[in-house]
Amino acid sequence: MKEVLFDIRHLQKYFPIRKGFLKKHVGDVKAVDDVNVTVYKNETLGIVGESGCGKTTFGKSIMLLENPTGGEVIFHDEGKEKDITKLDAQEQLHFRKRVQMVFQDPYNALNPLKKIIESFEGPLKLHGIRDKAEREEIMREVLRVVNINPDYLYRYPHEFSGGQRQRLCIARALEVNPEVLVCDEPVSALDVSIQAQVLNLMKQIQRERQLTYLFIAHDLSVVQYMSDRIMVMYLGNVMEIADSRSLYDRPAHPYTEALLSAIPVPVRGAKKQRIILEGDVASPINKPAGCVFHTRCRKCTERCRREAPVMREIAPGHQVACHLYDDAAPAAVAAGEEQAE
Amino acid sequence: MDENIILRVRKLNTSFKTEDGVIPIVKDVDFDVKRGTILAVVGESGCGKSVTMNSVCRLLGKNAQIEAEAIDYMQQEEDGSVHPVHMKDLTNTSKEMRALRGKEISMIFQDPMSSLNPVYKVGRQVMEALLQHQKMSKQEAMAQVIEMFKKLGIPDPENRVNNYPFEFSGGMKQRVVIAIAMINNPQLLIADEPTTALDVTIQAQIMELMVRLKEEQQKTIILITHNMGLVAETADEVAVMYMGRVVESGTADQIFAYPAHPYTDALMRSVPVLGAMEDGKELATIPGQTPNPKDVTDGCEFANRCDKCMDCCKTGLVGNHEVEPGHFVRCHLFDGKGVRS
C-alpha cells in the first residue's frame, strides 16, 4: 500500500506583469496552471518538459520558495495533514527541514568566498543544532555519504570539480535529514561520465535513507532511469502522468509521443518513426485557447481549439489530459493505445 | 590523392602558451573527411574536439601554436576539377585563409544566443557574409538572404530579416546562425555542438535540417558533440577523442557494433538509454574525472581511469591499431593483434 506524502490540488502560480508608471497589472505569466498530482512516500516522481514549461516553478512552489497563487498542497506529516500554503513561520521552518532542494548549477549553488564548512553550517544552526562538535559530526557524516573526504570541509568550492560540487550540494541538502529532495536538473551541467556517478549515488542514497525524490529534468532518458512515475508538463499544464514503464511503452498524449520520438537513442539502426513538432512553444502569457498544445499537435481537432481537456485516468495510475480519450470507455482506451504504438 | 576526401589532417598538434608553460591540447590528430558524409567528433568537455576544428579553421588566439604535417582542403572548382589547398602554410589572416572561411568551410557555433550580434538586424548579419565573398548589390544580397531563410524553414522571411535576434526563439536563432554559415554555399560545414543549448524537440528539427543538407545538397558536415544519441542517428564516420587524442575512429556502424577502446565502451554504457534500462540496473560509471591537461604525464591518457589498465599503459606512446578495415583503436589491448575479419 503506497503512502501518500503530497496531495497537490489545482496548484497555480501566476507571475503578474506590471507596466507603466502606476504598475498597472496587464497580464500574467501562467507558469503553473491547475496542476493536480499525488506524490507517494519513497518514490521518485520525475517531472519533464521543455524549457519554460513550468517544471522548476512547480518544484519551487512545493518547497515554498515561490508562494503559489492558488490551489493547495497537502503535506502528510506523521498522520497529520497540512496545507503548506497556509503555514505560519514556525511551521514553515519545520516543513523546510523535511523538504530540501538540490539545484541545477553546482557552480553557482556554493558561495565561492566561503569554505565548505561555512556553507554547510547555516542550515544546521537554523534548525537548532547549537553544539559545534555535533554540527561537525553531522557534516562529516554527510560528506562520507556522498564519497567525499570529510577533511575537505575546510576547502573552498573552487578546489572541487563539477561532479564533486554537485555531490557537495546533495550532502548539504541531506544534513538536516529531510524526507523529500526536490532535485532541479541535478546532472544537466555535468559531463556524461560524471552524470552516471551522480545518478547512481542519488539512487543509492534514496535506498539507504528512504527518501522521496521530485526529479526535475529535461532529459527524458535520465528521468526515466531515475523515476518510478513521470509527469509530463507543457506550458504550465500537466499533459500526462504515468509510471515510467507505461509512459515509454504506451505514451497516450501526442506531446509525450513527440517528446519520446525526439530523443536520440545511442543505438545504431534504432531509427524509429520520428515525429517532428512544428514551430515553437507558445507564450505562457498568451496561452492558446482550448488545449495548450493544439498549435503543435498533429492530432488536433476542432474541439481542441475550443475546449481545454480535463485529466482522466485511462488505465490504473495512467492519467492523460487529451480529447482523444474523452470517451474513456475501456475499449476506446485500448484502441487509442494501439493507435499510439 | 583520393578525390572523395574533402579534408585531410595529419599529425595535428596544437598547444597553448600559458603561465605554466606550453600545454599540449591536441596531440597527433589524424583524420580524413569524405565528401558528402557526416563525421562526428565525440568526447567530453576539455577533450580537444573544438580546439581541433578551430585549429583547422585558424580561429585560435595568439597564444596557440599549431603544428601539422598536413592540413589539406580539396577545393572543387565549378568545372568539377579538384585541387588541394595546403592550409597549414597559410597564416590566420591571410587572403587565402579568409577566402576559404565562410566560402568553402564555415562553422556553426554552440550557443545561438551569443553568436549573433544583438544590435543588428538578422538580415544584415546574414548579408554581411555574402557581401564579404561576392560582388553584388545589397538588394541582390537581401533577396538571397530571404531565399535562404525560406529554405531553412524560417516562416515569413520577408519580414523576419528585419527583426533583431531577441525577437527570435532559440531554435529560430540557430536557423539564422545556420543561414550565415550556408549563405555562400560552402562545401564543408563544421557544427560545434549545434543543438546543446536547445530543447529536444527543437534539436530534432535542427538535426533533420542538417541531415537534409547532406542528402539533398551533398554537403559535408563535421559534427562536434558529446551526445552519443545524435551520433548514432546521424553520423557516417566517428572519431572519439579523449585528452587531445583520437582514441578510436571508424564508421559509425563499426563503432557502435564493436566499441573497442575501453573509453568508448564506458562512454556508451554510462548514458541511460530510453526504454532499454532494466529495472534496478545501475549505469556503468567511469571512475575519477578528466585530468587537467597540464597534469597529464607519460603513457596512455586514460590509464588511471581505465578498468583494463596494464603496466605497459603507464609509460610510453600507445600505438594506433587497425582492428577492422578502417577501424582504428589507440590501445595496448590490441598490440600485436591482426585485423579482425
HADDOCK unambig.tbl for C-alpha pairs under 7 A between the chains (distance, minus, plus):
assign (segid A and resid 50 and name CA) (segid B and resid 199 and name CA) 5.90 0.50 0.50
assign (segid A and resid 51 and name CA) (segid B and resid 199 and name CA) 6.78 0.50 0.50
assign (segid A and resid 191 and name CA) (segid B and resid 44 and name CA) 6.23 0.50 0.50
assign (segid A and resid 191 and name CA) (segid B and resid 45 and name CA) 6.85 0.50 0.50
assign (segid A and resid 192 and name CA) (segid B and resid 271 and name CA) 6.70 0.50 0.50
assign (segid A and resid 193 and name CA) (segid B and resid 267 and name CA) 6.46 0.50 0.50
assign (segid A and resid 193 and name CA) (segid B and resid 270 and name CA) 6.17 0.50 0.50
assign (segid A and resid 193 and name CA) (segid B and resid 285 and name CA) 6.26 0.50 0.50
assign (segid A and resid 193 and name CA) (segid B and resid 286 and name CA) 5.68 0.50 0.50
assign (segid A and resid 196 and name CA) (segid B and resid 270 and name CA) 5.69 0.50 0.50
assign (segid A and resid 196 and name CA) (segid B and resid 271 and name CA) 6.83 0.50 0.50
assign (segid A and resid 196 and name CA) (segid B and resid 283 and name CA) 6.06 0.50 0.50
assign (segid A and resid 196 and name CA) (segid B and resid 284 and name CA) 6.92 0.50 0.50
assign (segid A and resid 196 and name CA) (segid B and resid 285 and name CA) 5.54 0.50 0.50
assign (segid A and resid 197 and name CA) (segid B and resid 285 and name CA) 5.70 0.50 0.50
assign (segid A and resid 200 and name CA) (segid B and resid 282 and name CA) 6.55 0.50 0.50
assign (segid A and resid 200 and name CA) (segid B and resid 283 and name CA) 6.80 0.50 0.50
assign (segid A and resid 221 and name CA) (segid B and resid 272 and name CA) 5.71 0.50 0.50
assign (segid A and resid 221 and name CA) (segid B and resid 273 and name CA) 5.96 0.50 0.50
assign (segid A and resid 221 and name CA) (segid B and resid 274 and name CA) 4.67 0.50 0.50
assign (segid A and resid 222 and name CA) (segid B and resid 272 and name CA) 5.97 0.50 0.50
assign (segid A and resid 224 and name CA) (segid B and resid 274 and name CA) 6.92 0.50 0.50
assign (segid A and resid 225 and name CA) (segid B and resid 272 and name CA) 6.29 0.50 0.50
assign (segid A and resid 225 and name CA) (segid B and resid 277 and name CA) 6.92 0.50 0.50
assign (segid A and resid 248 and name CA) (segid B and resid 275 and name CA) 6.22 0.50 0.50
assign (segid A and resid 259 and name CA) (segid B and resid 201 and name CA) 6.36 0.50 0.50
assign (segid A and resid 262 and name CA) (segid B and resid 200 and name CA) 6.02 0.50 0.50
assign (segid A and resid 262 and name CA) (segid B and resid 201 and name CA) 5.53 0.50 0.50
assign (segid A and resid 262 and name CA) (segid B and resid 204 and name CA) 5.49 0.50 0.50
assign (segid A and resid 263 and name CA) (segid B and resid 200 and name CA) 6.32 0.50 0.50
assign (segid A and resid 264 and name CA) (segid B and resid 229 and name CA) 4.34 0.50 0.50
assign (segid A and resid 264 and name CA) (segid B and resid 230 and name CA) 5.45 0.50 0.50
assign (segid A and resid 264 and name CA) (segid B and resid 233 and name CA) 6.69 0.50 0.50
assign (segid A and resid 265 and name CA) (segid B and resid 229 and name CA) 4.37 0.50 0.50
assign (segid A and resid 265 and name CA) (segid B and resid 273 and name CA) 6.39 0.50 0.50
assign (segid A and resid 265 and name CA) (segid B and resid 274 and name CA) 6.81 0.50 0.50
assign (segid A and resid 266 and name CA) (segid B and resid 228 and name CA) 5.10 0.50 0.50
assign (segid A and resid 266 and name CA) (segid B and resid 229 and name CA) 3.74 0.50 0.50
assign (segid A and resid 266 and name CA) (segid B and resid 232 and name CA) 5.27 0.50 0.50
assign (segid A and resid 266 and name CA) (segid B and resid 273 and name CA) 6.92 0.50 0.50
assign (segid A and resid 267 and name CA) (segid B and resid 232 and name CA) 5.85 0.50 0.50
assign (segid A and resid 268 and name CA) (segid B and resid 232 and name CA) 4.92 0.50 0.50
assign (segid A and resid 268 and name CA) (segid B and resid 233 and name CA) 6.72 0.50 0.50
assign (segid A and resid 268 and name CA) (segid B and resid 253 and name CA) 6.69 0.50 0.50
assign (segid A and resid 268 and name CA) (segid B and resid 256 and name CA) 6.13 0.50 0.50
assign (segid A and resid 271 and name CA) (segid B and resid 233 and name CA) 6.94 0.50 0.50
assign (segid A and resid 276 and name CA) (segid B and resid 201 and name CA) 6.97 0.50 0.50
assign (segid A and resid 276 and name CA) (segid B and resid 204 and name CA) 6.55 0.50 0.50
assign (segid A and resid 276 and name CA) (segid B and resid 205 and name CA) 6.31 0.50 0.50
assign (segid A and resid 277 and name CA) (segid B and resid 201 and name CA) 6.44 0.50 0.50
